[in-house]
Amino acid sequence: MDHFISDISHHFAIPFTNPVLIFALLLFIVLVSPMLLKRINVPSIIGLIIAGVIVGPYGMNLITDSAGVNIFSTIGLMYIMFIVGLELDLKEFKANQNKSVVFGIFTFVIPFLIGYPVCRYLLDLNVYASILTASMFSTHTLVTYPIVSRMGVSKNQAVAITVGGTILTDTAVLIVLAIVINSSQGAFEFQFLLKLLISLVVFSGIVFFIIPIIAKWFFQKMESEKYLHYIFVLFIVFLCGFLAELGGIEPIIGAFAAGLALNKLIPHSSALMNRIEFIGNALFIPIFLISVGMLVDISVIFDGYQAIYIAAVLSVVAIVGKWLAAYLTQKTFKYSVAQRNVIFGLSSSHAAATLAVILVGFKAGIIDEYILNGTIILILLTCIVASFVIQKAAKQIAIAEEDEDIIPSELGHYAQEKILVPIADASNIGKHIELAMLLKDKKSVNSISLLGVMPNNEQAERNIIIFKKNLQEQLSDAVAADMKVDVIATIDHNVAGGIVRTARETMADIVILGWPGKTGILEKLVGDKVDLIIKNMDKNLFICHIEKDMISHKRIVVVSPPLAEKELGFDVWVNKIVKLSQELSLPVIHYGHPETQSLIANQKKLNANFIFKEFTNWSDPLSYANEVKDDDIFVFVSAHPGYISHIPVLDNMPTRLERQFPDITRIVIFPKRYTIDMLMESDDYIFIP
C-alpha cells in the first residue's frame, strides 16, 4: 500500500514531469479558461496568459519550461504568423504597401524616440542598454490576431497595414540588436549586414518562386490524399522558418513568408484552410499563449520600489509609444477611431520579439535583471490591454462591415442565400461542390443543396438510394471545410421540370448546373433540357464546365452584354465574381459596355482587382477570343429572350463557346431577370410601345 501511495505521489510531484499529465493540464486550461472568462466578457487570450502565470515556474510551479511546452510554444507563434500571411488580402496588401511602410516607420521610430531618453535619463541606463531597451519598445507580436480573425475583419485595410508594419519594424529591431551586440563587444563589422542582405535575397527566391511551384504540383498530384495536404503545409511552414533562421532572420518572419507564398493556393473557404485554422486555434496557439504567461514573474512586484518603478515606466512607455504611432497613422490616412484601435490593439502587445531582444541583451550583460523582470511584467500588461482594445474595436468594424440589407424577421433564414447544385453524374461532382463552397456567402446559415432528379419509373426508389450513397462519398471536402451540405433526391417525369420545381421549393437564389453533354436528335426535336431549364428558371443560373483545379487558374475573364446592369441578378453575379477573385487571389478582366463597367467600378464594397476593357462589337461577340488563355476562368454573362439585356446573338452562345473554348474552364451566367410584375411595381419602369 505504501508503495502504491509513493508511486502516485511521484506522478504528482511538483513540478510535473510526466508528459501525459503536463499535456492533460494544458488541454484542461485551454478548455476551461475561455468558458469561465466568457461569463465576465473577458477575451479568452487573457485567460490563457493568466493561466500560464498561475501554473508556471513563478506561480504554482506545476509546469516548467520543458522541451514539449517549448516546442508547442514555438509552433504556436509560427502558426499565428503563418495564418496572418495566409489570410492576408494580397491585393489590399500590395495596394497599401506604402501605408505599411509609413506605419512601420511610425511604430518603430516613435516608441524608440520616446524610450531612449526615458531609459537614458530617467532610468539612468548606459547608451547601449538605452538603445537596446528603446528598440524593445518598437517590437510587437500579433498575439491578438486570432481575435481579429475570429471576428471576420482580417481583410480590413487597417489590419493589412499593421501586418506589413510588423514585419518592417521587427526586422529593423533585429538589425539594431545585432549592431548593439557587436558594438558593445568592440567588434562591429559590416560583414553581418552584407550576409543579412544576401540571405534575404536567397530566402525570398526560394520562398516566393520555388515553393509555390512545388506546392502547386503537390496539391494537383496528391488531390485525393487530403490529409497529406495539411502535412505538406506544416512542413513548408517550418522549412521556411528554418531557412530564415539560417540566414540570420527570425523564424516567425519565415512562417509569415510561407503564408504569403501559399496564399493563392489555399482558398479561404477550402477544407485545407479550415483544417489549418482549426488545429492552430484549438491547440498550438492556446499553448503558445499559456507559455507567454509562464514567463511572467509576479514576485518582481514585491522586490521593492525600484522593481515596481522600472516595470511601471517600461509599461507606460510601451503603451504610449504604440498608441501615438496608431494615432498618427489614423490621422495620416484618415482612418476611423475603430480602425485606429485595431492598429493599436494589434501592435501594442509585446511577446516573442520583445523577449528575444531583452534576453539577448541580458545574456550579453548589457541590461540588468531589473529591466528583464520589468519587461516580463510589460509583456503581461500589454497583452491584457491589447486584448481588451482589439475585442471592442474588431467588433465595431465587424458591425460596420455588415450588409445594410436587414433580413425581415418573419422570413428568418429563408431570406439568406441558398445555393442548389443539380447533379447528373455523382462521380464528377467534386469540382461543382468546390465552386459552390467558394461562391457561398459565409453569413448565410443555409446549407448547399445537392439535387438528384430521378425518372418516375419502377427503378425510382432504387435509383434514389444509389444516388445518395454515391454522393456521400463526394462530400468529405465540404464537411472538412465546415460547410453544411444536404442531399435532395426527388422523382419527376421530366428532369428539367424537376430541377426548376425544386429550385422554387427550396427558395434557391443560385443554381449551379453542370455543362450539358452532346445533344441527341430527340432532344433537338422536343427541346434541350438545359434550354428548358433556362427558359423556366427564375433564379440566377450558373452553367459550368470546370476543366482544372480552381487554384490552377491565373485570371478571371468576364464578358457581359449591354444593359446587363439592368437585370435583377446583376449585383449577385458581380458579387460572386468578386468573391471568386478574393478566394483565389485572381485579377478580373471585364469586357463590356462602359455604363456597366462604370456601375461596377462605383460599388465601394467591392474588393477585387478589376481591369476594364471596353467591348461594343456585339455583331461578333467572340472577337476577343485571342485574349482568353488556357489558364483563365472564362465567364460569359448571357440572357434569354425576354431579358432586358437580350440580343439575338446570345441565343446559341453556349454552343459557340464550347466549340471556341473546349478545354478552358467556362461559366455561363443567366442572371435573375425582372418579371413584368416587378417592372410595373418599379419606380424606374418606363413603358415603351
C-alpha positions as CSV (number, residue, x, y, z in Angstrom):
1,M,0.0,0.0,0.0
2,D,2.8,2.4,0.9
3,H,4.5,1.6,-2.4
4,F,1.2,2.4,-4.3
5,I,0.9,5.7,-2.5
6,S,4.5,6.5,-3.1
7,D,4.1,5.8,-6.8
8,I,1.0,8.1,-7.0
9,S,2.8,10.8,-5.1
10,H,5.7,10.6,-7.5
11,H,3.4,11.3,-10.5
12,F,2.0,14.4,-8.8
13,A,5.4,15.7,-7.6
14,I,5.8,19.4,-8.3
15,P,6.8,20.4,-10.9
16,F,5.1,17.8,-13.0
17,T,7.5,15.7,-15.0
18,N,5.0,13.2,-16.6
19,P,4.5,14.4,-20.2
20,V,1.0,12.9,-20.3
21,L,-0.1,14.8,-17.1
22,I,1.5,18.0,-18.4
23,F,-0.3,17.8,-21.7
24,A,-3.6,16.9,-19.9
25,L,-3.2,20.0,-17.7
26,L,-2.6,22.2,-20.7
27,L,-5.6,20.9,-22.5
28,F,-7.7,21.4,-19.4
29,I,-6.6,25.1,-19.3
30,V,-7.4,25.5,-23.0
31,L,-10.8,24.0,-22.4
32,V,-11.9,25.8,-19.2
33,S,-10.3,29.3,-19.2
34,P,-12.4,30.6,-22.2
35,M,-15.6,29.2,-20.7
36,L,-15.0,30.9,-17.3
37,L,-13.9,34.3,-18.7
38,K,-16.7,34.4,-21.3
39,R,-19.2,34.9,-18.5
40,I,-17.5,38.2,-17.5
41,N,-16.8,39.3,-21.1
42,V,-13.0,39.0,-20.9
43,P,-11.1,37.9,-24.0
44,S,-10.0,34.2,-23.9
45,I,-6.5,35.3,-24.7
46,I,-6.1,37.0,-21.3
47,G,-7.4,33.9,-19.6
48,L,-4.8,31.7,-21.2
49,I,-2.0,34.1,-20.3
50,I,-3.1,34.4,-16.7
51,A,-3.4,30.6,-16.5
52,G,0.2,30.4,-17.7
53,V,1.2,32.8,-14.9
54,I,-0.6,30.6,-12.3
55,V,0.7,27.2,-13.4
56,G,4.2,28.4,-14.5
57,P,7.5,28.3,-12.7
58,Y,6.9,31.7,-11.0
59,G,3.4,30.7,-9.9
60,M,2.3,27.3,-8.6
61,N,5.3,25.8,-10.4
62,L,3.2,23.0,-11.8
63,I,4.8,23.2,-15.3
64,T,8.3,24.4,-16.1
65,D,9.9,25.3,-19.4
66,S,10.0,21.7,-20.6
67,A,11.0,20.8,-24.1
68,G,7.5,19.7,-25.0
69,V,6.0,23.1,-23.9
70,N,8.7,25.0,-25.7
71,I,8.0,23.1,-28.9
72,F,4.3,23.8,-28.8
73,S,5.0,27.4,-27.9
74,T,7.3,27.8,-30.9
75,I,4.8,26.1,-33.2
76,G,2.0,28.4,-31.9
77,L,3.9,31.6,-32.5
78,M,4.9,30.5,-36.0
79,Y,1.3,29.3,-36.6
80,I,0.0,32.8,-35.8
81,M,2.4,34.4,-38.3
82,F,1.7,31.8,-40.9
83,I,-2.1,32.3,-40.7
84,V,-1.6,36.1,-40.9
85,G,0.2,35.6,-44.2
86,L,-2.3,33.1,-45.4
87,E,-5.4,35.2,-44.6
88,L,-3.9,38.4,-45.8
89,D,-5.7,40.0,-48.8
90,L,-2.7,40.3,-51.2
91,K,-4.5,42.9,-53.3
92,E,-5.1,45.1,-50.3
93,F,-1.6,44.4,-49.0
94,K,0.1,45.4,-52.3
95,A,-2.2,48.4,-52.8
96,N,-1.3,49.7,-49.4
97,Q,2.3,48.7,-49.1
98,N,3.3,52.4,-48.9
99,K,0.9,52.8,-46.0
100,S,2.5,49.8,-44.3
101,V,5.9,51.4,-44.7
102,V,4.7,54.7,-43.2
103,F,3.1,52.8,-40.3
104,G,6.2,50.7,-39.9
105,I,8.3,53.9,-39.6
106,F,5.9,55.4,-37.1
107,T,5.7,52.2,-34.9
108,F,9.5,51.9,-34.9
109,V,10.6,55.4,-34.6
110,I,8.1,56.9,-32.2
111,P,8.5,54.3,-29.4
112,F,12.2,54.4,-29.9
113,L,12.4,58.2,-29.7
114,I,10.3,58.2,-26.5
115,G,12.0,55.2,-25.0
116,Y,15.7,56.3,-25.4
117,P,15.6,59.5,-23.3
118,V,13.4,57.8,-20.7
119,C,15.9,54.9,-20.4
120,R,19.0,57.1,-20.6
121,Y,18.0,59.9,-18.2
122,L,15.0,58.7,-16.2
123,L,16.2,55.1,-15.6
124,D,19.9,56.1,-15.8
125,L,20.9,53.3,-18.2
126,N,24.1,53.5,-20.3
127,V,24.0,54.2,-24.0
128,Y,23.9,50.5,-25.2
129,A,21.3,49.5,-22.6
130,S,19.2,52.5,-23.5
131,I,19.3,51.8,-27.3
132,L,18.5,48.1,-26.7
133,T,15.6,48.8,-24.3
134,A,14.2,51.5,-26.5
135,S,14.3,49.2,-29.5
136,M,12.4,46.7,-27.5
137,F,9.5,49.2,-27.2
138,S,9.3,49.2,-31.0
139,T,8.7,45.5,-31.3
140,H,5.4,43.8,-31.2
141,T,3.9,40.4,-31.7
142,L,0.5,39.8,-33.3
143,V,-0.8,38.0,-30.2
144,T,-4.3,39.4,-30.6
145,Y,-4.6,38.5,-34.3
146,P,-6.8,35.4,-33.5
147,I,-9.4,37.8,-32.2
148,V,-9.4,39.8,-35.5
149,S,-9.6,36.6,-37.5
150,R,-12.4,35.2,-35.4
151,M,-14.4,38.5,-35.8
152,G,-14.0,38.2,-39.6
153,V,-12.2,41.5,-40.1
154,S,-8.8,40.2,-41.1
155,K,-9.2,41.7,-44.6
156,N,-9.7,45.3,-43.3
157,Q,-7.1,47.8,-44.6
158,A,-6.1,48.6,-41.0
159,V,-5.1,45.0,-40.4
160,A,-3.2,44.8,-43.7
161,I,-1.0,47.8,-43.0
162,T,-0.4,46.7,-39.4
163,V,0.8,43.3,-40.6
164,G,3.2,45.0,-43.1
165,G,4.4,47.3,-40.4
166,T,5.0,44.4,-38.1
167,I,7.5,42.7,-40.5
168,L,9.2,46.0,-41.1
169,T,9.7,47.1,-37.5
170,D,10.6,43.7,-36.2
171,T,13.3,43.3,-38.9
172,A,14.6,46.8,-38.1
173,V,14.8,45.9,-34.4
174,L,16.7,42.7,-35.1
175,I,19.2,44.7,-37.1
176,V,19.6,47.2,-34.2
177,L,20.1,44.3,-31.9
178,A,22.9,42.9,-34.0
179,I,24.6,46.3,-34.2
180,V,24.4,46.9,-30.5
181,I,25.7,43.5,-29.5
182,N,28.6,43.8,-32.0
183,S,29.4,47.3,-30.9
184,S,29.3,46.6,-27.2
185,Q,31.9,43.9,-27.7
186,G,34.1,46.3,-29.7
187,A,33.9,44.1,-32.8
188,F,31.4,45.8,-35.1
189,E,31.7,44.9,-38.7
190,F,29.6,45.4,-41.8
191,Q,30.0,41.8,-42.9
192,F,27.0,40.7,-41.0
193,L,24.8,43.3,-42.8
194,L,26.1,42.0,-46.1
195,K,25.4,38.5,-45.0
196,L,21.9,39.5,-43.9
197,L,21.2,41.2,-47.3
198,I,22.4,38.1,-49.3
199,S,20.4,35.8,-47.0
200,L,17.2,37.9,-47.6
201,V,17.6,37.7,-51.4
202,V,18.3,33.9,-51.4
203,F,15.5,33.3,-48.9
204,S,13.0,35.3,-50.9
205,G,13.9,33.5,-54.1
206,I,13.3,30.1,-52.5
207,V,10.1,31.0,-50.8
208,F,8.3,33.1,-53.4
209,F,9.4,31.4,-56.6
210,I,10.4,27.8,-55.9
211,I,8.0,26.8,-53.1
212,P,4.8,27.9,-54.9
213,I,5.7,25.8,-57.9
214,I,6.4,22.7,-55.7
215,A,3.2,23.3,-53.7
216,K,1.0,23.7,-56.9
217,W,2.4,20.4,-58.2
218,F,1.9,18.6,-54.9
219,F,-1.7,19.7,-54.5
220,Q,-2.5,18.5,-58.0
221,K,-0.7,15.2,-57.8
222,M,-2.0,14.4,-54.3
223,E,-5.5,15.6,-54.9
224,S,-7.1,12.5,-53.4
225,E,-4.8,12.4,-50.3
226,K,-6.3,15.3,-48.4
227,Y,-4.5,14.7,-45.1
228,L,-1.2,14.9,-46.9
229,H,-2.0,18.5,-47.9
230,Y,-2.0,19.6,-44.3
231,I,1.2,17.7,-43.5
232,F,2.8,19.3,-46.6
233,V,1.7,22.8,-45.5
234,L,3.1,22.3,-41.9
235,F,6.4,21.1,-43.4
236,I,6.6,24.2,-45.6
237,V,6.0,26.5,-42.6
238,F,8.8,25.0,-40.6
239,L,11.1,24.7,-43.6
240,C,10.7,28.4,-44.2
241,G,11.2,29.2,-40.5
242,F,14.4,27.1,-40.6
243,L,15.7,28.8,-43.8
244,A,15.0,32.2,-42.3
245,E,17.0,31.2,-39.1
246,L,19.9,30.0,-41.3
247,G,20.0,33.5,-42.8
248,G,20.0,35.3,-39.5
249,I,16.3,36.2,-39.7
250,E,13.7,35.3,-37.1
251,P,11.8,32.1,-37.8
252,I,8.5,34.0,-37.4
253,I,9.3,36.0,-40.5
254,G,9.9,32.8,-42.4
255,A,6.5,31.5,-41.2
256,F,4.8,34.7,-42.4
257,A,6.6,34.4,-45.8
258,A,5.3,30.8,-46.1
259,G,1.8,32.1,-45.6
260,L,2.3,34.7,-48.4
261,A,3.8,32.0,-50.7
262,L,0.8,29.7,-50.2
263,N,-1.8,32.4,-50.1
264,K,-3.1,32.0,-53.6
265,L,-3.0,28.2,-53.4
266,I,-5.2,27.8,-50.4
267,P,-8.7,29.3,-50.9
268,H,-10.2,30.8,-47.7
269,S,-13.3,28.6,-47.9
270,S,-11.4,25.4,-48.6
271,A,-11.3,22.3,-46.5
272,L,-7.5,22.7,-46.1
273,M,-7.9,26.3,-44.8
274,N,-10.4,25.0,-42.2
275,R,-8.1,22.3,-41.0
276,I,-5.2,24.8,-40.7
277,E,-7.3,27.2,-38.6
278,F,-9.0,24.5,-36.6
279,I,-5.8,22.8,-35.4
280,G,-4.0,26.1,-34.8
281,N,-6.8,27.7,-32.8
282,A,-7.6,24.5,-30.9
283,L,-4.1,23.5,-29.9
284,F,-0.9,25.3,-30.9
285,I,-1.9,28.9,-30.4
286,P,-3.5,28.5,-27.0
287,I,-0.4,26.6,-25.7
288,F,1.8,29.4,-27.0
289,L,-0.3,32.0,-25.0
290,I,0.0,29.8,-21.9
291,S,3.8,29.8,-22.4
292,V,3.8,33.6,-22.6
293,G,2.1,33.7,-19.1
294,M,4.7,31.2,-17.8
295,L,7.4,33.8,-18.4
296,V,5.8,36.3,-16.0
297,D,7.4,36.6,-12.6
298,I,4.8,38.4,-10.4
299,S,7.3,38.3,-7.4
300,V,9.1,41.2,-9.2
301,I,6.4,43.5,-7.8
302,F,7.5,42.6,-4.2
303,D,11.2,43.2,-4.9
304,G,10.9,46.8,-3.7
305,Y,10.2,50.2,-5.0
306,Q,12.8,50.2,-7.8
307,A,11.4,47.0,-9.4
308,I,7.9,48.4,-9.4
309,Y,9.1,51.7,-10.7
310,I,11.0,50.2,-13.6
311,A,8.2,47.9,-14.5
312,A,5.7,50.8,-14.5
313,V,7.9,53.1,-16.5
314,L,8.6,50.4,-19.2
315,S,4.9,49.5,-19.5
316,V,3.7,53.1,-19.8
317,V,6.3,54.0,-22.4
318,A,5.5,50.9,-24.4
319,I,1.7,51.6,-24.4
320,V,2.0,55.3,-25.0
321,G,4.5,54.9,-27.9
322,K,2.4,52.4,-29.7
323,W,-0.8,54.5,-29.2
324,L,0.9,57.6,-30.6
325,A,2.0,55.6,-33.7
326,A,-1.5,54.3,-34.2
327,Y,-2.9,57.8,-33.7
328,L,-0.5,59.4,-36.3
329,T,-1.4,56.6,-38.7
330,Q,-5.1,57.3,-38.3
331,K,-4.7,61.0,-38.9
332,T,-2.3,60.5,-41.8
333,F,-4.7,58.1,-43.7
334,K,-8.0,59.4,-42.3
335,Y,-9.0,56.1,-40.7
336,S,-11.9,55.7,-38.3
337,V,-11.4,55.5,-34.5
338,A,-12.2,51.8,-34.6
339,Q,-9.5,51.2,-37.3
340,R,-7.0,53.2,-35.1
341,N,-7.9,51.0,-32.2
342,V,-7.4,47.9,-34.3
343,I,-3.9,49.1,-35.3
344,F,-3.1,49.9,-31.7
345,G,-4.5,46.6,-30.4
346,L,-2.5,44.6,-32.9
347,S,0.7,46.5,-32.5
348,S,0.8,47.1,-28.7
349,S,1.1,43.5,-27.5
350,H,4.7,42.6,-26.8
351,A,5.8,39.0,-26.6
352,A,8.2,36.9,-28.6
353,A,10.3,39.5,-30.4
354,T,10.4,41.7,-27.2
355,L,11.6,38.8,-25.1
356,A,14.2,37.8,-27.7
357,V,15.7,41.3,-27.6
358,I,15.8,41.6,-23.9
359,L,17.1,38.0,-23.3
360,V,20.0,38.5,-25.7
361,G,20.8,41.8,-24.1
362,F,20.7,40.2,-20.6
363,K,22.9,37.3,-21.6
364,A,25.4,39.8,-23.1
365,G,25.5,41.7,-19.9
366,I,24.1,44.9,-21.4
367,I,21.0,45.1,-19.3
368,D,20.3,44.0,-15.7
369,E,17.7,41.8,-14.1
370,Y,15.5,44.8,-13.2
371,I,15.0,45.6,-16.9
372,L,14.5,41.9,-17.6
373,N,11.9,41.5,-14.9
374,G,10.2,44.8,-15.8
375,T,9.9,43.6,-19.4
376,I,8.2,40.4,-18.3
377,I,5.6,42.5,-16.5
378,L,5.3,44.7,-19.6
379,I,4.5,41.6,-21.7
380,L,1.6,40.7,-19.4
381,L,0.2,44.2,-19.2
382,T,0.5,45.0,-22.9
383,C,-1.2,41.7,-23.9
384,I,-4.1,42.4,-21.5
385,V,-4.6,46.0,-22.7
386,A,-4.3,44.9,-26.4
387,S,-6.8,42.1,-25.9
388,F,-9.5,44.4,-24.5
389,V,-8.9,47.1,-27.1
390,I,-8.9,44.7,-30.1
391,Q,-12.0,42.9,-28.8
392,K,-14.0,46.1,-28.8
393,A,-12.6,47.6,-32.0
394,A,-12.9,44.5,-34.1
395,K,-16.5,44.1,-33.0
396,Q,-17.2,47.7,-34.1
397,I,-15.6,47.1,-37.5
398,A,-17.4,43.8,-38.0
399,I,-20.8,45.5,-37.3
400,A,-19.9,48.4,-39.6
401,E,-18.9,46.0,-42.4
402,E,-22.2,44.0,-42.3
403,D,-24.5,44.4,-45.2
404,E,-27.0,47.1,-44.9
405,D,-29.8,44.9,-46.0
406,I,-31.9,43.8,-43.0
407,I,-33.4,40.4,-43.2
408,P,-37.1,40.6,-42.3
409,S,-37.7,38.8,-39.1
410,E,-40.7,36.9,-40.5
411,L,-38.5,35.3,-43.2
412,G,-35.6,34.4,-41.0
413,H,-33.0,32.2,-42.7
414,Y,-35.2,31.8,-45.8
415,A,-34.2,35.3,-46.7
416,Q,-30.5,34.3,-46.7
417,E,-28.6,33.0,-49.7
418,K,-29.4,29.4,-50.8
419,I,-27.4,27.5,-53.4
420,L,-28.7,24.5,-55.3
421,V,-26.4,22.1,-57.3
422,P,-28.3,19.7,-59.5
423,I,-26.2,16.5,-60.1
424,A,-26.3,14.4,-63.2
425,D,-23.2,12.3,-62.5
426,A,-22.2,11.8,-58.9
427,S,-18.7,10.8,-59.8
428,N,-18.0,14.2,-61.3
429,I,-19.4,16.4,-58.6
430,G,-16.3,17.3,-56.6
431,K,-15.4,20.4,-58.7
432,H,-19.0,21.7,-58.6
433,I,-19.1,21.4,-54.8
434,E,-15.8,23.2,-54.6
435,L,-17.2,26.1,-56.8
436,A,-20.3,26.3,-54.6
437,M,-18.1,26.5,-51.5
438,L,-16.1,29.3,-53.0
439,L,-19.2,31.3,-54.0
440,K,-21.2,30.7,-50.9
441,D,-21.9,33.7,-48.6
442,K,-20.3,32.9,-45.2
443,K,-23.0,34.9,-43.5
444,S,-25.8,32.6,-44.8
445,V,-26.8,29.8,-42.4
446,N,-28.4,27.8,-45.2
447,S,-26.7,24.7,-46.5
448,I,-25.6,23.9,-50.0
449,S,-28.2,21.6,-51.5
450,L,-27.2,18.8,-53.9
451,L,-30.1,17.7,-56.1
452,G,-30.7,14.5,-58.0
453,V,-33.9,14.1,-60.1
454,M,-34.9,10.5,-60.9
455,P,-37.2,9.4,-63.7
456,N,-40.6,8.3,-62.3
457,N,-40.4,4.6,-63.1
458,E,-40.2,1.3,-61.2
459,Q,-36.5,1.8,-60.6
460,A,-37.0,5.2,-58.9
461,E,-36.6,4.2,-55.3
462,R,-33.5,2.1,-56.1
463,N,-32.0,5.0,-58.1
464,I,-32.6,7.4,-55.1
465,I,-30.7,5.0,-52.8
466,I,-27.8,4.6,-55.2
467,F,-27.7,8.3,-55.8
468,K,-27.5,9.2,-52.1
469,K,-24.9,6.5,-51.5
470,N,-22.6,7.6,-54.3
471,L,-23.0,11.3,-53.3
472,Q,-22.0,10.7,-49.7
473,E,-18.5,9.6,-50.8
474,Q,-18.0,13.0,-52.5
475,L,-18.9,15.2,-49.5
476,S,-15.7,14.9,-47.4
477,D,-14.3,18.2,-48.6
478,A,-17.4,20.1,-47.7
479,V,-17.6,18.5,-44.3
480,A,-13.9,19.2,-43.7
481,A,-14.4,22.9,-44.7
482,D,-17.2,23.1,-42.1
483,M,-19.8,23.7,-44.8
484,K,-23.3,22.4,-44.4
485,V,-24.4,20.3,-47.3
486,D,-27.7,18.4,-47.7
487,V,-28.8,15.9,-50.4
488,I,-32.1,16.2,-52.1
489,A,-33.4,13.3,-54.2
490,T,-36.8,13.7,-56.0
491,I,-38.9,11.9,-58.6
492,D,-40.2,13.6,-61.7
493,H,-41.4,12.7,-65.2
494,N,-39.2,15.4,-66.6
495,V,-35.7,16.1,-65.3
496,A,-35.7,19.8,-66.3
497,G,-39.1,20.3,-64.7
498,G,-37.9,18.6,-61.5
499,I,-34.9,20.9,-61.2
500,V,-37.0,24.0,-61.8
501,R,-39.6,22.9,-59.3
502,T,-37.1,22.0,-56.6
503,A,-35.3,25.4,-57.1
504,R,-38.6,27.1,-56.3
505,E,-39.5,24.7,-53.4
506,T,-36.1,25.3,-51.7
507,M,-36.2,29.1,-52.5
508,A,-32.8,28.8,-54.1
509,D,-31.1,32.1,-55.1
510,I,-28.3,30.5,-57.2
511,V,-28.4,27.2,-59.2
512,I,-25.1,25.8,-60.3
513,L,-25.6,23.4,-63.3
514,G,-23.0,21.2,-65.0
515,W,-22.2,21.9,-68.6
516,P,-24.6,19.9,-70.8
517,G,-23.3,16.9,-72.9
518,K,-23.9,16.4,-76.6
519,T,-27.5,17.0,-77.6
520,G,-29.2,14.0,-79.2
521,I,-31.6,14.1,-82.1
522,L,-34.7,13.6,-79.9
523,E,-33.7,16.5,-77.6
524,K,-33.2,18.7,-80.6
525,L,-36.8,17.9,-81.7
526,V,-38.5,18.4,-78.3
527,G,-36.1,20.9,-76.8
528,D,-32.8,20.5,-75.0
529,K,-33.4,20.1,-71.2
530,V,-30.8,22.8,-70.3
531,D,-32.6,25.1,-72.7
532,L,-35.9,24.2,-70.9
533,I,-34.3,25.0,-67.5
534,I,-33.0,28.4,-68.8
535,K,-36.5,29.3,-70.1
536,N,-38.3,28.3,-67.0
537,M,-35.8,29.1,-64.2
538,D,-36.4,32.4,-62.5
539,K,-33.2,32.1,-60.5
540,N,-29.5,33.1,-61.0
541,L,-28.3,30.2,-63.1
542,F,-24.6,29.3,-63.4
543,I,-23.8,26.7,-66.1
544,C,-20.2,25.5,-65.5
545,H,-17.5,23.4,-67.2
546,I,-14.5,23.2,-64.8
547,E,-11.5,22.0,-66.7
548,K,-8.9,22.0,-63.9
549,D,-8.4,22.7,-60.2
550,M,-9.6,26.1,-59.2
551,I,-6.2,27.1,-57.8
552,S,-4.5,26.4,-61.2
553,H,-6.2,29.4,-62.8
554,K,-4.5,32.8,-63.2
555,R,-7.2,35.2,-64.3
556,I,-11.0,35.6,-64.4
557,V,-12.2,36.9,-67.8
558,V,-15.8,38.2,-67.7
559,V,-17.9,39.3,-70.7
560,S,-21.3,40.9,-70.2
561,P,-23.7,42.3,-72.8
562,P,-25.0,45.9,-72.9
563,L,-27.7,46.6,-70.3
564,A,-26.5,43.7,-68.1
565,E,-26.7,46.1,-65.1
566,K,-30.5,46.4,-65.7
567,E,-31.1,42.8,-64.8
568,L,-32.3,41.9,-61.3
569,G,-29.4,39.4,-60.8
570,F,-26.7,41.9,-61.7
571,D,-25.5,42.5,-58.2
572,V,-25.5,38.8,-57.5
573,W,-23.2,37.8,-60.3
574,V,-20.9,40.8,-59.8
575,N,-20.5,39.9,-56.1
576,K,-19.9,36.3,-56.9
577,I,-17.1,37.2,-59.3
578,V,-15.6,39.4,-56.7
579,K,-15.8,36.6,-54.1
580,L,-14.2,34.1,-56.5
581,S,-11.5,36.6,-57.2
582,Q,-10.8,37.1,-53.4
583,E,-10.8,33.3,-52.7
584,L,-8.4,32.5,-55.5
585,S,-6.5,35.8,-55.4
586,L,-7.1,36.3,-59.1
587,P,-7.4,39.5,-61.1
588,V,-10.7,40.1,-63.1
589,I,-10.6,41.3,-66.7
590,H,-14.1,42.6,-67.7
591,Y,-15.1,43.1,-71.3
592,G,-18.4,45.1,-71.6
593,H,-20.2,48.3,-72.1
594,P,-18.8,51.4,-70.4
595,E,-22.0,52.1,-68.5
596,T,-21.9,48.5,-67.0
597,Q,-18.2,49.0,-66.1
598,S,-18.9,52.4,-64.5
599,L,-21.5,50.9,-62.3
600,I,-19.2,48.0,-61.2
601,A,-16.3,50.4,-60.5
602,N,-18.5,52.7,-58.4
603,Q,-19.5,49.9,-56.0
604,K,-17.4,50.8,-53.0
605,K,-18.0,47.5,-51.2
606,L,-16.3,45.5,-54.0
607,N,-12.7,44.5,-53.2
608,A,-11.3,42.9,-56.3
609,N,-8.7,43.7,-58.8
610,F,-10.9,44.7,-61.8
611,I,-9.3,45.6,-65.2
612,F,-11.9,47.1,-67.5
613,K,-11.7,46.8,-71.3
614,E,-14.4,48.4,-73.3
615,F,-16.2,46.0,-75.7
616,T,-19.1,47.0,-78.0
617,N,-18.7,44.8,-81.1
618,W,-21.7,42.6,-80.4
619,S,-22.0,41.7,-84.1
620,D,-19.0,39.4,-83.5
621,P,-19.1,38.7,-79.7
622,L,-16.2,36.3,-79.9
623,S,-13.8,38.7,-81.5
624,Y,-11.9,38.9,-78.1
625,A,-11.2,35.1,-78.2
626,N,-7.5,35.6,-78.7
627,E,-7.4,37.4,-75.3
628,V,-8.6,34.3,-73.5
629,K,-5.8,31.9,-72.2
630,D,-5.8,28.3,-71.2
631,D,-5.5,29.0,-67.5
632,D,-8.3,31.6,-67.4
633,I,-11.7,31.1,-65.8
634,F,-13.9,32.4,-68.6
635,V,-17.3,33.8,-67.5
636,F,-19.9,34.9,-70.0
637,V,-23.0,36.7,-68.8
638,S,-25.8,35.8,-71.1
639,A,-29.5,36.5,-71.4
640,H,-32.5,34.6,-72.8
641,P,-35.3,36.1,-74.9
642,G,-37.4,38.2,-72.5
643,Y,-34.4,39.6,-70.7
644,I,-33.8,43.4,-70.8
645,S,-30.2,42.7,-71.9
646,H,-31.1,40.0,-74.5
647,I,-29.7,40.4,-78.0
648,P,-30.3,37.7,-80.7
649,V,-26.6,36.8,-81.0
650,L,-26.7,35.4,-77.4
651,D,-29.2,32.6,-78.3
652,N,-26.7,30.0,-79.4
653,M,-23.8,31.4,-77.4
654,P,-23.2,28.3,-75.1
655,T,-22.7,26.1,-78.1
656,R,-20.4,28.6,-79.7
657,L,-18.4,28.9,-76.5
658,E,-18.0,25.1,-76.3
659,R,-16.6,25.0,-79.8
660,Q,-14.4,28.0,-79.3
661,F,-13.1,27.1,-75.8
662,P,-13.4,23.3,-75.5
663,D,-10.5,23.0,-73.0
664,I,-11.0,26.1,-70.9
665,T,-12.9,26.5,-67.6
666,R,-16.1,28.3,-68.6
667,I,-19.1,29.6,-66.8
668,V,-22.2,31.0,-68.5
669,I,-24.4,33.0,-66.2
670,F,-28.1,33.7,-66.7
671,P,-28.9,36.3,-64.1
672,K,-32.3,36.5,-62.5
673,R,-34.5,38.8,-64.6
674,Y,-37.2,41.2,-63.8
675,T,-40.7,39.9,-64.3
676,I,-43.5,42.1,-65.8
677,D,-45.0,42.5,-62.3
678,M,-41.7,43.6,-60.9
679,L,-41.2,46.1,-63.7
680,M,-44.7,47.5,-63.2
681,E,-44.0,47.9,-59.4
682,S,-40.6,49.6,-60.1
683,D,-40.4,53.4,-59.9
684,D,-37.9,53.2,-62.8
685,Y,-40.3,51.4,-65.1
686,I,-40.9,53.1,-68.4
687,F,-43.4,51.7,-70.9
688,I,-42.1,51.6,-74.4
689,P,-44.8,50.7,-77.0
